[in-house]
């Protein structure tokens, strides 16, 4: 049967409407299932970010969204939106587009307007909606057809937005928007609930920690807290420390106000009850102190304060307060009172000492300084300014100003020392000269140490001392020591006058004898020129010998500055032995030498080292002269020790060393001889010390003593000796 045209159209319209309704129903069911899953997630959620991420994922997977994301508003000047979660096909969209919630072009999109106004914002057709123009190309490129931005609110304030993108236009009808609005509200509630739980947990943990701190603090400070009910005269609350102060048990004595009251000394108890009754009657705070006798017969001193708590009628119902064990403070106060007079005397002494210290700093001419290497800032004390010859009121300290005051010859060395100290962050000390503005030259000694002032802030703290007078005194002392050394040499030469005269007379007598013989050979009828030549040769040889003796004597007696040169110590020993040959014979002393040919050279002053060897030999001769029996033998030996240093030993067969006086041998003015000055060995040690060596004495078993000294070998010889040992 053929349907009439109007009937057909009506039927098609009914079918289309039914399909539309079914499609809406399916969409609604899908939306409801999605919201149901979201609600289940909301119930189970414990972490905020996990929650919003899970909601976005459900909206995409179950709700069929092309992309969903959640953003929180930022309170910065730019009013940006911070992305916290997203799901679906995002493909860098959120990073490429400029989205904010400011009232500006970037903030006029759905999400920005929703956060700014707190109202839902829907875009039914992204391809045609002019409001979406700034983001359209990027959105269409990712297949976004329509969007829905939903505000996330808490207590009327929008803190973010849930934004959904569908893959087709007109995806969000009124019913869908209503469902998703409810979802957004639930999500905002869930987020705030999680935040509240997190904050509550944090506060509870903080409270528990605070309670633990309070209890520990009360224990450490011996402070208890309490609450007391006026009507029943019972304690409502006592802290653990309160029980401890009274010596009561928190379990057995939970309501022990009367028991605690009986613990107080009777005279203090009556006073406490009177003060408490007055506070109740006058509704005011009270403060009281009392004593508690302890089992060990000591007293515990207690101080308590209380504050009234009144009801709505203004009547006092409770007192709350604290109880402090002030025994230690009381005993300390008593001790302090006993020490008051003594402390006043000490303070007077301290003030006087401070004055002495300030004067001492001025007298010692020691300035102090601080140098911040990182910032370049410098601080100088008043004495530091004075040493540099600068006015502290008219001068700003600076590194350049300090360097400019250093003597030009010392400046490179000082700057190198400072740069090395800064590089290695290590202390330093150096001696140098400064030139003051008036042209005066001063000698100073400076030292400093590194002190960290923060991770990237290095400071040096140090002193600078004006040692000009000390330097002048040291130079005078050195000059005096040189004169003393020369006097010692002259004294020794005086002892050797007869020997020296004998040594000189021998070549002179030989010269005269050979001169007479030469004249006889020349005056003969037939002159014998060969014999005359040999006589003349002997005259020359003996003349040279006399000249060498005189040269050695002059060297030992002249006054001149030390001359440090390379020396063969064996040659020096032989020269002294020749000079003292007559002295050996006069005292019947036999001399033996062990002088190896491979001995290292040393760097030193010939005259000073000759003086040392001569003094040690003379000491040995004199020691053996005092002995009337036993052999008189002197053994002089030299050698290279294991470190390459040169060692010289003078061994005698005298009476030996007195152990009780062995440590005094090298002290100035100590002597065992009635006519001695006590300077010989002291000068010898100072000479050896100045040469970088050591001088010591030890027994020469079975008889006698041995005096030894070592000297550093010249650099080349020391290196050669080490290679030979290897």
DOVOSE-49378 format. One line per field, with one value per residue (C-alpha): residue number from 1; x, y, z. Coordinates in Angstrom, 2 decimals. Layout:
N
resi c(NUM,...)
east c(X,...)
north c(Y,...)
up c(Z,...)
REM end
This chain:
726
resi c(1,2,3,4,5,6,7,8,9,10,11,12,13,14,15,16,17,18,19,20,21,22,23,24,25,26,27,28,29,30,31,32,33,34,35,36,37,38,39,40,41,42,43,44,45,46,47,48,49,50,51,52,53,54,55,56,57,58,59,60,61,62,63,64,65,66,67,68,69,70,71,72,73,74,75,76,77,78,79,80,81,82,83,84,85,86,87,88,89,90,91,92,93,94,95,96,97,98,99,100,101,102,103,104,105,106,107,108,109,110,111,112,113,114,115,116,117,118,119,120,121,122,123,124,125,126,127,128,129,130,131,132,133,134,135,136,137,138,139,140,141,142,143,144,145,146,147,148,149,150,151,152,153,154,155,156,157,158,159,160,161,162,163,164,165,166,167,168,169,170,171,172,173,174,175,176,177,178,179,180,181,182,183,184,185,186,187,188,189,190,191,192,193,194,195,196,197,198,199,200,201,202,203,204,205,206,207,208,209,210,211,212,213,214,215,216,217,218,219,220,221,222,223,224,225,226,227,228,229,230,231,232,233,234,235,236,237,238,239,240,241,242,243,244,245,246,247,248,249,250,251,252,253,254,255,256,257,258,259,260,261,262,263,264,265,266,267,268,269,270,271,272,273,274,275,276,277,278,279,280,281,282,283,284,285,286,287,288,289,290,291,292,293,294,295,296,297,298,299,300,301,302,303,304,305,306,307,308,309,310,311,312,313,314,315,316,317,318,319,320,321,322,323,324,325,326,327,328,329,330,331,332,333,334,335,336,337,338,339,340,341,342,343,344,345,346,347,348,349,350,351,352,353,354,355,356,357,358,359,360,361,362,363,364,365,366,367,368,369,370,371,372,373,374,375,376,377,378,379,380,381,382,383,384,385,386,387,388,389,390,391,392,393,394,395,396,397,398,399,400,401,402,403,404,405,406,407,408,409,410,411,412,413,414,415,416,417,418,419,420,421,422,423,424,425,426,427,428,429,430,431,432,433,434,435,436,437,438,439,440,441,442,443,444,445,446,447,448,449,450,451,452,453,454,455,456,457,458,459,460,461,462,463,464,465,466,467,468,469,470,471,472,473,474,475,476,477,478,479,480,481,482,483,484,485,486,487,488,489,490,491,492,493,494,495,496,497,498,499,500,501,502,503,504,505,506,507,508,509,510,511,512,513,514,515,516,517,518,519,520,521,522,523,524,525,526,527,528,529,530,531,532,533,534,535,536,537,538,539,540,541,542,543,544,545,546,547,548,549,550,551,552,553,554,555,556,557,558,559,560,561,562,563,564,565,566,567,568,569,570,571,572,573,574,575,576,577,578,579,580,581,582,583,584,585,586,587,588,589,590,591,592,593,594,595,596,597,598,599,600,601,602,603,604,605,606,607,608,609,610,611,612,613,614,615,616,617,618,619,620,621,622,623,624,625,626,627,628,629,630,631,632,633,634,635,636,637,638,639,640,641,642,643,644,645,646,647,648,649,650,651,652,653,654,655,656,657,658,659,660,661,662,663,664,665,666,667,668,669,670,671,672,673,674,675,676,677,678,679,680,681,682,683,684,685,686,687,688,689,690,691,692,693,694,695,696,697,698,699,700,701,702,703,704,705,706,707,708,709,710,711,712,713,714,715,716,717,718,719,720,721,722,723,724,725,726)
east c(0.00,1.38,1.69,0.52,3.34,2.47,2.26,5.66,7.27,5.75,7.05,10.57,10.52,9.45,12.26,14.82,13.60,13.75,17.33,18.27,16.79,18.54,21.84,21.35,20.48,23.62,25.71,24.06,24.63,28.26,28.59,26.97,29.25,32.22,31.07,30.43,34.02,35.26,33.29,34.76,38.22,37.39,36.44,39.66,42.08,44.80,47.15,46.04,48.06,47.20,43.51,43.38,45.51,43.13,40.06,41.61,42.39,38.83,37.33,39.40,39.17,35.56,34.07,35.44,37.12,39.84,41.88,41.29,43.53,43.54,45.28,45.71,45.83,49.12,49.12,52.14,52.12,51.75,48.69,49.69,47.97,50.05,49.31,49.02,47.55,46.36,45.30,44.42,45.86,47.69,50.76,52.42,49.30,49.56,53.21,52.60,49.63,49.75,47.09,46.61,43.75,44.57,42.12,44.30,44.25,45.96,43.39,40.24,40.09,37.73,40.10,41.29,37.78,36.52,39.26,38.89,35.08,34.39,31.79,31.53,32.73,31.70,32.93,30.49,32.41,36.11,36.47,33.97,33.92,35.77,36.66,38.89,40.86,44.28,44.31,42.23,45.02,46.75,43.40,42.19,45.57,44.97,41.37,39.60,36.02,34.51,35.58,34.17,36.00,34.68,35.73,37.26,36.10,36.63,34.59,33.60,37.16,38.21,41.59,41.70,39.81,38.97,39.02,37.63,38.13,35.81,36.58,33.37,31.45,28.45,29.59,28.48,24.72,22.99,22.58,26.25,27.36,25.26,26.77,30.34,29.66,28.70,31.86,34.01,32.41,33.10,36.69,37.22,35.75,38.01,41.09,40.29,39.45,42.83,44.51,42.56,43.56,47.20,47.11,45.32,47.90,50.67,49.08,48.51,52.10,53.25,51.06,52.45,55.95,55.19,53.81,56.93,59.08,57.05,57.44,61.16,61.51,59.77,62.04,65.14,64.02,62.47,59.14,55.80,52.32,49.08,45.34,43.42,39.66,38.57,35.28,36.78,40.32,41.64,44.18,42.62,45.93,49.58,52.37,54.90,57.52,55.12,54.90,58.69,59.26,57.04,58.50,55.08,53.98,51.67,49.65,49.39,49.08,46.79,44.71,47.36,46.89,46.60,49.49,51.64,50.58,51.92,55.29,55.86,57.72,55.15,56.15,55.99,52.72,50.83,52.08,51.04,47.49,47.06,48.23,45.99,42.89,43.55,43.84,40.53,38.77,40.17,40.07,43.62,46.91,49.24,52.94,54.49,57.69,58.17,60.62,60.26,62.43,64.03,64.94,68.65,68.00,68.46,65.83,64.18,63.29,60.09,58.47,54.85,52.54,48.78,46.08,42.33,39.74,36.24,32.82,30.09,29.06,32.56,33.28,36.69,36.31,39.88,43.48,46.10,49.78,53.35,55.70,59.45,62.20,64.55,66.92,69.88,69.09,68.71,72.01,73.65,72.25,73.59,76.97,76.78,76.07,79.05,81.19,80.00,82.88,85.37,83.79,83.96,87.64,88.05,86.21,88.54,91.48,89.96,89.48,93.06,94.21,92.27,93.98,97.34,96.49,95.57,98.79,100.74,99.40,100.47,103.89,104.42,103.53,101.28,98.42,95.59,93.70,90.85,90.78,87.64,89.09,85.65,84.51,87.92,86.98,89.76,89.74,92.83,93.29,94.51,98.00,98.05,97.40,100.15,102.68,101.94,102.18,98.56,95.73,92.82,90.31,91.42,92.30,90.17,92.01,92.57,94.78,96.34,97.19,98.84,100.89,101.92,103.49,105.66,109.30,109.73,112.38,110.07,106.81,107.00,107.77,104.94,102.39,103.40,103.00,99.54,98.37,99.52,97.75,94.52,94.76,95.36,93.22,96.12,97.87,101.05,103.77,106.44,108.94,109.28,109.91,107.44,108.04,105.89,104.64,107.45,110.06,110.97,111.67,110.29,110.78,107.55,106.51,103.03,101.07,97.53,95.17,92.21,88.75,85.67,82.74,80.03,80.28,81.62,83.10,86.76,88.42,91.95,92.61,96.08,98.52,101.38,104.16,106.64,109.95,112.23,113.77,114.12,115.77,118.23,118.87,119.41,121.89,123.67,123.59,125.02,127.74,128.41,128.49,130.93,133.12,132.78,133.76,136.78,137.68,137.43,139.69,142.18,142.05,142.78,145.55,146.97,147.19,148.98,151.49,154.46,153.39,152.83,156.16,157.85,156.09,157.19,160.78,161.33,160.90,162.67,165.68,165.67,165.55,168.57,170.51,169.78,170.59,174.00,174.63,173.61,176.07,178.86,178.20,178.17,181.33,183.44,186.33,184.31,180.65,178.41,175.28,173.31,173.80,172.99,169.78,168.69,169.36,167.31,164.50,164.49,164.38,161.31,159.59,160.20,159.10,155.82,155.41,155.92,153.52,150.79,151.18,150.93,147.97,146.13,146.84,145.62,142.48,141.66,142.23,140.74,137.29,135.20,131.70,131.14,131.93,129.96,131.92,132.39,135.01,136.89,136.61,139.63,141.88,140.59,141.37,144.90,145.53,144.56,146.71,149.73,149.08,148.95,151.84,154.07,151.16,150.82,154.55,154.54,151.77,153.07,149.84,149.88,147.46,145.77,143.53,141.01,140.18,138.67,139.34,135.69,134.36,131.55,132.20,130.33,129.17,130.52,132.80,136.39,137.42,134.41,134.74,138.52,137.63,135.28,137.90,140.64,138.46,137.51,141.17,142.30,139.59,140.89,144.52,143.61,141.45,144.35,146.86,144.89,145.38,148.74,148.44,147.15,147.95,147.56,146.08,143.78,141.86,140.30,138.05,135.59,132.97,129.78,126.76,123.75,121.93,124.94,125.87,129.51,130.41,133.59,134.60,137.39,138.12,140.40,141.65,141.07,139.04,135.74,132.43,130.64,127.10,125.63,127.02,126.71,123.63,125.44,128.54,127.20,125.62,127.20,129.55,129.62,133.20,135.04,138.36,139.31,140.64,138.01,135.38,132.77,132.19,134.18,131.69,128.72,130.21,131.05,127.45,126.11,128.49,127.42,123.72,124.15,125.62,122.56,124.37,124.47,127.16,127.06,129.30,129.30,131.57,134.49,134.52,136.50,138.11,137.74,135.12,134.16,132.87,131.09,129.42,127.61,127.25,125.00,126.84,126.97,123.98,125.89,127.90,124.82,123.02,126.06,126.33,122.70,123.13,126.22,124.33,121.53)
north c(0.00,3.30,5.85,9.38,11.91,13.74,10.44,9.41,12.66,12.39,8.83,9.82,12.70,10.36,7.94,10.77,12.09,8.64,8.18,11.60,10.72,7.35,9.03,11.58,8.75,6.84,10.01,10.70,7.14,7.38,10.66,9.22,6.15,8.46,10.60,7.47,6.29,9.75,9.70,6.31,7.75,10.79,8.55,6.53,9.37,10.28,12.38,15.58,15.25,11.57,12.50,15.18,13.00,10.05,12.25,13.47,9.91,8.69,11.58,10.53,6.75,6.44,9.79,9.82,13.22,14.03,15.72,16.83,18.93,20.70,24.03,26.08,29.85,31.50,34.72,36.17,39.44,37.50,35.67,32.42,29.06,26.14,22.81,20.09,17.16,16.18,13.11,12.28,13.64,16.75,16.58,19.69,21.84,23.26,24.20,25.86,28.06,31.11,30.77,33.01,34.25,37.93,40.27,40.31,38.51,35.44,35.32,35.52,31.85,29.42,28.42,31.96,33.41,30.57,31.12,34.90,34.97,31.69,30.82,27.85,28.63,26.48,26.64,24.70,24.98,25.74,26.12,29.00,30.61,33.99,33.96,30.90,32.49,32.78,29.03,27.69,26.45,24.46,23.06,21.99,20.46,18.10,17.30,19.40,20.22,21.80,22.61,23.06,24.91,24.29,26.32,24.63,26.59,26.58,28.86,31.03,31.47,29.91,28.22,26.41,24.95,21.55,21.95,19.30,19.00,16.83,15.58,16.99,20.26,20.71,17.84,19.56,20.04,21.51,18.18,17.25,20.64,20.14,16.70,17.94,21.00,18.66,16.64,19.80,20.74,17.25,17.42,20.80,19.42,16.33,18.46,20.67,17.61,16.09,19.39,19.57,16.00,16.73,19.94,18.23,15.43,18.01,19.98,16.83,15.71,19.19,19.11,15.73,16.98,20.18,18.15,16.00,19.13,20.70,17.65,17.44,21.18,20.94,18.09,20.02,23.25,21.51,23.21,21.54,22.70,22.20,22.87,22.95,22.90,25.34,23.63,20.21,21.42,18.66,18.77,18.46,18.08,17.71,17.34,14.52,17.05,18.42,14.94,14.57,17.86,16.72,13.20,11.63,8.84,9.89,6.65,6.12,9.78,11.03,13.19,14.14,17.84,17.33,14.86,17.32,20.08,18.03,17.75,21.50,22.82,23.82,27.50,27.67,25.69,28.22,31.06,29.21,28.51,32.16,33.40,30.86,31.82,35.50,34.83,32.91,35.64,38.52,36.57,37.45,35.85,34.63,33.93,31.96,30.15,27.26,24.54,20.77,18.62,15.71,12.26,13.13,16.05,18.65,21.24,21.63,25.24,25.71,28.72,28.65,31.08,30.67,32.31,32.19,30.82,32.29,31.07,33.13,34.48,35.73,33.16,31.47,27.80,26.82,27.94,27.06,27.67,26.46,25.05,25.51,23.72,26.65,24.80,25.19,28.86,29.44,27.77,29.61,32.91,32.23,31.38,34.48,36.63,35.13,35.91,39.49,41.11,38.85,39.59,43.32,42.98,40.87,43.48,46.16,43.99,43.33,47.01,47.66,44.73,46.06,49.40,47.63,45.58,48.65,50.35,47.17,46.99,50.56,49.95,46.68,48.46,45.67,46.45,44.14,43.81,41.96,41.41,40.14,38.60,38.14,41.76,43.39,45.18,45.88,46.88,48.24,49.01,52.45,51.04,49.57,53.05,54.47,51.86,52.75,56.44,57.10,59.11,56.78,59.65,60.64,57.24,54.37,51.04,49.23,46.47,48.87,51.40,48.69,47.36,50.89,51.30,48.15,48.75,48.22,45.53,43.52,44.10,41.11,38.67,39.94,39.92,36.38,35.28,36.87,35.43,31.95,32.25,33.32,30.56,27.83,29.41,28.92,31.05,32.98,35.03,37.23,39.96,43.01,46.73,49.57,53.16,55.75,58.90,60.91,58.59,56.64,52.90,50.46,46.72,44.84,41.25,40.22,37.00,36.01,33.06,32.25,32.33,31.25,33.66,31.79,29.33,31.84,34.47,34.16,36.44,36.72,37.94,38.90,41.28,43.47,44.33,47.17,45.38,48.23,48.69,44.94,44.70,47.44,45.71,42.37,43.95,45.49,42.11,40.41,43.03,42.44,38.67,39.16,41.27,38.61,35.89,37.95,38.53,34.79,34.17,36.76,35.11,31.75,33.28,34.75,31.24,30.13,33.01,30.80,28.14,30.72,32.36,28.96,28.14,31.46,31.20,27.85,29.09,32.37,30.48,28.27,31.36,32.88,29.60,29.11,32.78,32.41,29.21,30.94,33.78,31.27,29.42,32.70,34.16,31.07,31.38,29.19,30.02,26.94,28.32,25.07,24.96,28.68,28.11,25.26,27.47,30.27,27.77,26.71,30.39,30.89,27.75,28.74,32.29,30.97,28.79,31.77,33.78,31.11,31.03,34.80,34.74,32.22,34.30,37.47,35.71,34.54,38.01,40.30,41.85,41.25,40.15,36.40,35.20,32.07,30.06,26.42,24.83,21.56,20.96,18.60,21.40,23.67,21.03,20.56,24.34,24.47,21.41,23.08,26.26,24.29,21.92,23.52,23.44,19.70,19.19,21.45,19.39,16.04,15.39,12.93,13.82,11.27,12.20,10.31,12.63,10.78,12.16,11.82,14.18,16.48,20.19,22.57,26.16,28.34,31.08,29.81,31.98,31.08,27.34,27.53,29.12,26.20,23.55,25.47,25.84,22.15,21.11,23.53,22.14,18.63,19.65,21.46,18.55,16.08,18.54,18.41,14.62,13.54,9.96,8.12,8.68,12.06,11.37,13.53,11.93,14.22,12.57,13.62,11.68,11.93,10.75,8.88,12.09,13.48,15.97,16.39,15.27,16.33,14.74,15.70,12.88,13.29,10.99,13.47,12.99,13.00,14.80,15.40,14.01,16.51,19.40,17.99,20.11,23.32,22.93,25.14,27.82,31.27,32.05,28.45,27.17,24.47,26.39,28.92,31.33,30.60,33.05,30.37,31.70,29.33,26.46,28.86,30.80,27.54,26.37,29.74,29.55,25.97,26.85,29.81,27.42,25.15,22.44,20.88,20.71,18.27,16.42,12.83,10.52,8.87,5.48,4.31,7.74,11.26,13.12,13.57,16.85,16.54,18.88,18.42,20.82,20.63,19.54,21.82,21.05,19.28,17.12,16.15,15.02,13.05,11.36,10.27,8.83,6.90,5.35,4.31)
up c(0.00,-0.99,1.82,1.32,1.13,4.40,6.24,4.88,5.95,9.40,9.75,8.69,11.14,13.90,13.00,12.91,16.25,17.75,16.48,17.87,21.22,21.24,20.32,23.11,25.45,24.53,24.94,28.27,29.42,28.35,30.17,33.26,33.18,32.81,35.72,37.77,37.19,38.01,41.26,42.17,41.52,43.64,46.55,46.42,45.62,48.13,45.97,44.23,41.01,40.66,41.04,38.32,36.01,36.53,35.82,32.57,31.54,32.29,30.34,27.32,27.64,28.84,27.91,24.34,24.65,22.13,24.88,28.47,30.70,34.07,34.70,37.89,37.96,38.92,40.93,39.14,37.21,33.93,35.32,33.66,33.87,35.15,33.49,36.15,34.17,30.68,28.70,25.11,21.88,23.10,20.79,22.26,21.97,25.49,24.99,21.61,22.44,24.71,27.39,30.45,32.59,32.18,30.46,27.35,23.96,25.41,28.21,26.11,25.22,26.96,29.76,30.50,30.55,32.76,35.36,35.22,35.45,37.26,34.59,32.20,28.66,25.65,22.06,19.85,16.57,16.85,13.07,12.91,16.36,16.04,19.76,19.15,16.30,18.17,18.89,15.94,13.64,16.36,17.56,14.10,13.34,16.28,15.36,17.99,16.95,20.07,23.62,27.09,29.92,33.44,36.51,39.56,42.59,46.32,48.58,45.60,44.31,41.02,41.42,38.06,35.14,33.60,29.80,27.42,23.66,21.50,17.99,16.55,16.70,19.00,21.26,24.45,24.71,27.74,29.50,28.90,30.14,33.24,33.93,33.39,35.53,38.35,37.66,37.79,41.11,42.46,41.20,42.85,46.06,45.81,45.23,48.20,50.32,49.54,50.30,53.55,54.47,53.63,55.60,58.50,58.50,58.42,61.25,63.29,62.74,63.65,66.73,67.81,67.20,69.10,72.01,72.02,71.85,74.65,76.86,76.13,76.61,79.98,80.97,79.97,81.63,84.67,83.95,84.66,83.64,85.53,85.69,89.00,89.64,92.33,93.35,94.11,94.84,92.59,89.84,86.37,84.59,85.54,82.99,83.49,84.61,87.23,88.80,88.66,90.47,93.34,93.28,92.60,90.25,87.34,87.64,91.37,92.28,89.49,91.90,94.40,95.07,98.84,98.83,96.91,99.30,102.23,100.46,100.82,103.87,106.52,106.62,102.80,102.68,104.76,102.60,99.41,100.72,101.68,98.26,96.46,98.47,97.79,94.05,94.07,96.02,93.94,90.64,89.73,88.78,91.49,91.82,94.66,95.63,98.02,99.03,98.96,101.29,99.42,100.82,100.66,103.07,100.34,99.42,96.02,95.26,93.22,91.59,90.34,88.55,88.05,85.96,86.73,84.27,84.84,83.68,82.01,85.40,86.10,88.78,88.97,88.08,87.30,87.55,84.95,85.31,85.38,87.98,87.60,89.49,90.15,92.46,90.11,89.55,93.30,94.09,91.22,92.48,95.96,94.52,92.36,95.36,97.17,94.16,93.66,95.50,93.79,90.41,91.00,91.76,88.63,86.56,87.87,86.95,83.54,82.81,83.82,81.67,78.67,79.09,79.33,76.23,74.20,75.29,74.62,71.07,70.50,72.00,70.09,66.83,65.62,63.26,62.24,58.96,57.25,53.49,51.74,48.60,47.00,47.31,47.53,50.76,53.29,56.94,58.72,62.39,63.50,64.15,60.62,59.20,61.41,60.26,56.62,57.45,56.41,57.96,58.85,58.57,55.07,53.57,52.28,52.55,49.24,47.91,45.39,48.12,50.22,47.30,46.38,49.85,49.46,48.56,44.78,45.33,47.65,45.77,43.31,46.12,48.35,45.51,44.54,48.18,48.40,45.07,46.08,49.46,47.75,45.15,47.74,50.52,52.92,55.49,54.76,56.41,54.89,55.72,53.50,53.48,53.07,52.06,53.86,52.10,53.74,52.17,55.30,54.91,57.47,57.90,58.60,59.28,58.16,58.55,57.66,57.59,55.36,56.92,54.95,55.26,53.37,50.49,47.97,50.24,51.27,53.80,55.11,58.64,59.76,61.36,60.26,62.74,62.43,63.09,62.03,65.47,65.91,62.50,63.43,66.76,64.99,62.61,65.59,67.32,64.24,64.14,67.84,67.31,64.44,66.73,69.44,66.97,65.93,69.58,70.14,67.16,68.45,71.88,70.28,68.19,71.38,72.80,69.62,69.56,70.42,67.92,65.17,65.92,65.76,62.48,60.98,62.39,60.72,57.12,58.00,59.42,56.35,54.13,55.92,55.79,52.09,51.37,53.07,51.10,47.88,48.51,49.24,45.98,44.07,45.75,45.10,42.63,40.37,41.17,41.27,39.64,39.95,43.72,43.94,41.90,44.19,47.25,45.67,44.95,48.60,49.62,47.42,48.77,52.40,51.63,50.25,53.33,55.63,53.48,53.73,57.52,57.71,55.29,57.49,60.61,58.88,57.67,61.19,62.68,60.03,60.41,57.31,56.28,55.80,52.28,51.36,48.77,47.83,50.13,50.46,54.21,54.12,52.79,55.52,58.20,56.82,56.93,60.61,61.39,59.76,61.74,65.00,64.35,67.01,69.51,68.95,69.63,72.67,74.30,73.01,71.09,68.22,65.42,63.20,60.28,58.17,55.30,52.29,48.82,47.67,50.34,49.16,48.95,51.28,50.97,53.78,55.04,55.22,58.17,60.31,59.63,60.33,63.66,64.46,63.61,65.45,68.59,68.63,68.22,70.97,73.28,72.64,73.29,76.50,77.69,77.25,78.79,82.06,82.19,83.57,82.35,79.33,75.70,74.09,70.71,68.56,65.72,63.10,60.53,57.85,55.86,53.82,55.83,54.41,53.47,51.59,54.31,55.34,58.88,60.74,64.09,66.49,68.98,72.00,74.79,77.62,80.81,78.87,79.46,82.76,82.12,84.58,82.53,79.01,78.21,79.25,77.07,74.28,76.48,76.44,79.36,80.55,81.01,82.94,82.76,85.43,82.82,80.13,78.84,78.05,74.53,72.31,71.92,71.96,69.03,67.24,67.50,66.26,63.25,62.40,62.87,60.51,57.93,58.19,60.13,63.60,66.34,69.25,71.73,72.96,75.00,73.16,74.85,76.73,77.30,76.02,74.09,70.46,69.06,65.70,63.28,59.98,57.06,53.99,50.87,47.84,45.57,42.83,45.24,47.25,44.09,42.97,46.37,46.24,42.74,43.85,46.81,44.49)
REM end
